[in-house]
């Protein structure tokens, strides 16, 4: 497998998790990342060209989830 050089690929992260109040939690993600909510399961997809940006998107997404859960 060829080695990717810097900025030659996309890094993606996919997360599925159940939550008893998934609709409420999903409302906090509207501006953070691509997501779906279906029957109590939240599916999140984030992508970036580098790890630094992916980490920033991940942190922002997690803050949105935590804020929604605590509201």
Secondary structure, DSSP 8 states (H G I E B T S, - for coil): -----TTSS-EEEEEEEE-TTHHHHHHTTTTTSEEEEETTEEEEEEEESSHHHHHHHHHHHHHHHHHHHH-
